[in-house]
């Protein structure tokens, strides 16, 4: 039984990251080809390669390749990439990250991924991809799900709060937009439900605040999710977090686990700790593909 749970957890973890790694590899291969070509023809490789890549990867600059993405989203992602590049640029960038990340994410949100119904095209119009899950590519239009990317601020009153330029959107959770659900079963207390972007997992708890590490193009931050659905982001420390992930292990799920949310088809449970290392109970996690 333990070996089967380990295999399931491993396949889920690999599945979470495979699609993202595949897109990164395609981007890297294309960019490397342009860099080589640029060096042959004497073009400034660093700037020229980036500009050429943006021009050929999507009709709208800044948009990810193979995505539905309008010019506004492309502009917003380019702005985020510029901030991210500055934050990752040496000691001065680290200082700016400490100062600016909480402010920027409180106003704009974090660029995270989610599942969505096709109708989201007529409201938020985020970046959209075909979902890698075969169950989401149904012949029944009412069952189709896409994979989306947008700037998310958290959950309020069972609505996902997202932004696009100066407009804030409130999209019904579980109907228009679908996030990674995490159910916490603390010792001797009722279960509490939290939400995260897709592919992210909880790291530890600070009392009733769930702390996760999130990543966007090699920029890492800590997402602190409260039971009311609100999110805050702070820079991730460079070290000291591996002890929490190493302490997590698969375990039997409690008897009162919740059914799989819409769009998710697998569930498993792991032990988790508080920040001081003491046991914090069990978390129930979900995966969208069978």
C-alpha positions in Angstrom: 0.0 0.0 0.0 2.8 2.5 0.9 4.6 1.7 -2.3 1.4 2.3 -4.3 0.8 5.6 -2.6 4.4 6.6 -3.3 4.0 5.8 -7.0 0.8 7.7 -7.3 2.3 10.7 -5.5 5.4 10.6 -7.7 3.3 10.4 -10.9 1.2 13.3 -9.7 4.3 15.4 -8.9 5.8 14.7 -12.3 2.5 15.4 -14.0 2.2 18.8 -12.3 5.6 19.9 -13.7 5.8 18.1 -17.1 3.6 20.6 -19.0 5.5 23.6 -17.6 8.9 22.0 -18.3 7.9 21.1 -21.8 6.9 24.7 -22.6 10.2 26.0 -21.0 12.2 23.5 -23.1 10.5 24.6 -26.3 11.1 28.2 -25.5 14.8 27.5 -24.6 15.4 25.6 -27.8 13.9 28.3 -30.0 15.8 31.0 -28.2 19.1 29.1 -28.4 18.6 28.8 -32.2 18.1 32.5 -32.5 21.1 33.2 -30.4 23.3 31.1 -32.6 22.0 32.7 -35.7 22.5 36.2 -34.2 26.1 35.5 -33.4 26.8 34.3 -36.9 25.4 37.5 -38.4 26.9 39.8 -35.8 23.7 40.9 -34.2 23.7 41.9 -30.6 22.8 38.4 -29.3 21.4 39.3 -25.9 18.9 42.0 -27.1 18.4 40.8 -30.6 17.6 37.2 -29.7 14.9 38.3 -27.2 13.3 40.6 -29.7 13.4 38.0 -32.5 11.9 35.4 -30.2 9.0 37.6 -29.2 8.3 38.4 -32.8 8.1 34.8 -34.0 6.7 33.0 -30.9 3.3 34.8 -30.9 1.6 37.5 -32.9 1.3 39.6 -29.7 4.6 40.4 -28.0 5.0 38.9 -24.5 2.4 36.2 -25.1 3.5 32.6 -24.5 3.8 30.4 -27.6 0.9 28.2 -28.6 -1.6 30.2 -26.5 -4.7 32.3 -27.0 -3.4 35.7 -25.7 -4.4 39.2 -26.6 -2.1 42.2 -26.9 -3.1 43.5 -23.4 -2.1 40.2 -21.7 1.2 40.2 -23.7 1.9 43.8 -22.5 1.2 42.8 -18.9 3.4 39.7 -19.0 6.2 41.8 -20.5 5.9 44.3 -17.7 6.0 41.4 -15.2 9.0 39.9 -16.9 10.9 43.2 -16.7 10.2 43.4 -13.0 11.2 39.8 -12.5 14.5 40.4 -14.4 15.3 43.4 -12.3 14.4 41.5 -9.0 16.7 38.6 -10.0 19.7 40.9 -10.9 22.1 40.7 -8.0 22.1 42.2 -4.5 20.4 45.4 -5.6 17.6 43.4 -7.3 17.1 41.3 -4.1 16.6 44.5 -2.1 14.1 45.8 -4.6 12.3 42.4 -4.5 11.9 42.7 -0.7 10.4 46.1 -1.1 8.4 45.8 -4.3 7.0 42.3 -4.5 4.4 42.6 -1.7 3.2 46.0 -3.1 3.0 44.8 -6.7 1.2 41.5 -5.9 -1.3 43.3 -3.6 -2.2 45.6 -6.4 -1.9 43.3 -9.5 -1.7 39.8 -8.2 0.6 36.9 -9.0 0.8 35.4 -12.5 -0.6 31.9 -11.7 -2.3 29.1 -13.6 -5.8 27.7 -13.3 -8.5 25.7 -15.2 -11.3 27.7 -16.8 -14.5 27.2 -18.8 -14.3 28.6 -22.4 -16.7 31.4 -21.4 -13.9 33.1 -19.6 -12.8 34.4 -23.1 -15.7 36.9 -23.0 -14.9 38.2 -19.5 -11.3 38.2 -18.3 -9.8 36.9 -21.5 -6.6 35.6 -19.8 -3.9 33.5 -21.5 -5.5 30.2 -22.5 -4.1 26.8 -23.6 -5.7 23.5 -24.4 -5.6 21.5 -21.1 -3.2 18.5 -21.1 -6.0 16.4 -19.4 -7.9 14.3 -21.8 -11.0 14.5 -19.6 -11.0 18.3 -20.1 -11.2 17.9 -23.9 -14.7 16.5 -23.9 -17.0 16.4 -26.9 -19.6 17.8 -24.6 -19.1 21.6 -24.7 -20.4 22.0 -21.2 -17.6 19.8 -19.9 -14.7 21.4 -21.7 -12.0 23.0 -19.6 -9.0 25.1 -20.7 -5.8 25.9 -18.8 -5.4 29.6 -18.1 -2.7 32.0 -16.9 -3.6 35.3 -15.3 -2.9 37.7 -12.4 -4.6 36.3 -9.3 -5.0 38.1 -6.0 -6.8 35.4 -4.0 -10.3 34.1 -3.3 -13.1 36.2 -1.8 -16.6 35.0 -1.1 -16.0 31.9 -3.3 -14.9 34.1 -6.2 -11.4 34.2 -7.6 -10.2 37.8 -7.7 -8.1 38.6 -10.8 -6.8 41.7 -12.5 -6.2 42.8 -16.1 -4.7 46.3 -16.4 -6.8 48.6 -14.1 -9.9 46.3 -14.1 -10.5 43.8 -11.3 -12.6 40.7 -12.0 -14.5 38.4 -9.6 -15.0 35.0 -11.2 -17.1 32.2 -9.6 -14.8 29.5 -8.1 -15.9 26.1 -9.3 -18.0 27.4 -12.2 -15.9 29.9 -14.3 -12.4 29.2 -12.7 -11.0 26.2 -10.9 -8.0 26.3 -8.6 -6.0 23.7 -6.8 -8.0 22.8 -3.6 -6.1 21.9 -0.4 -8.0 20.6 2.6 -6.1 20.8 5.9 -7.0 18.3 8.6 -5.3 19.8 11.7 -5.0 17.7 14.9 -8.2 17.6 16.9 -9.8 20.4 14.8 -12.4 20.6 11.9 -10.9 20.5 8.4 -10.2 23.9 6.6 -10.2 24.5 2.8 -7.6 26.6 1.1 -6.9 27.4 -2.6 -3.7 27.7 -4.6 -2.7 28.2 -8.3 -2.3 25.0 -10.2 0.9 23.0 -9.7 1.6 24.6 -6.3 1.6 22.7 -3.0 1.6 23.7 0.7 5.0 23.8 2.4 4.0 24.3 6.1 1.6 26.2 8.4 1.9 29.3 10.5 -1.0 28.6 12.9 -3.9 28.7 10.5 -2.0 30.3 7.6 -0.9 27.9 4.9 2.5 28.8 3.4 3.4 27.6 -0.1 6.3 28.3 -2.4 5.3 29.6 -5.9 7.4 30.0 -9.0 7.1 32.0 -12.2 10.1 31.8 -14.7 12.6 31.0 -11.9 11.3 33.8 -9.6 10.3 32.3 -6.3 8.0 33.7 -3.6 6.1 32.5 -0.6 2.3 32.6 -0.9 0.5 32.9 2.5 -3.1 31.7 2.2 -5.6 32.4 5.0 -8.8 30.4 5.7 -10.8 33.4 4.3 -9.2 32.9 0.9 -6.9 36.0 1.0 -3.4 35.7 -0.4 -0.2 37.6 0.4 3.2 37.2 -1.3 6.6 37.8 0.1 10.1 36.9 -1.3 11.2 33.4 -0.7 14.3 32.9 1.5 17.2 31.5 -0.4 17.6 28.6 2.0 16.0 26.7 4.9 12.8 25.5 3.1 13.9 22.1 2.0 13.5 20.7 5.5 9.7 21.2 5.2 9.4 19.4 1.8 11.7 16.6 3.0 9.5 16.1 6.1 6.4 15.6 4.0 5.3 12.0 3.3 2.3 10.3 1.9 -0.2 8.9 4.4 -3.7 7.5 4.5 -6.4 10.0 4.0 -8.9 10.7 6.8 -12.3 9.2 6.5 -14.0 12.6 6.1 -12.1 13.7 3.0 -14.0 15.8 0.5 -15.0 14.5 -3.0 -12.8 15.5 -6.0 -13.7 19.0 -7.0 -15.0 19.6 -10.6 -12.2 19.1 -13.1 -10.0 17.1 -10.7 -9.9 13.3 -10.9 -7.3 12.1 -8.3 -6.7 12.8 -4.7 -4.0 11.9 -2.2 -2.9 13.0 1.3 0.4 14.0 2.9 1.6 14.8 6.4 2.6 18.4 7.0 4.2 20.4 9.8 4.0 23.8 11.4 6.8 26.3 10.9 8.5 25.0 14.1 8.5 21.5 12.8 5.7 20.1 15.0 3.0 18.0 13.3 0.2 20.0 11.7 -1.9 17.1 10.6 -2.7 16.1 7.1 -3.5 17.9 3.8 -5.6 16.5 1.0 -4.5 17.4 -2.5 -6.0 16.9 -6.0 -4.8 16.3 -9.5 -6.7 17.1 -12.7 -5.6 14.3 -15.0 -6.3 10.5 -14.6 
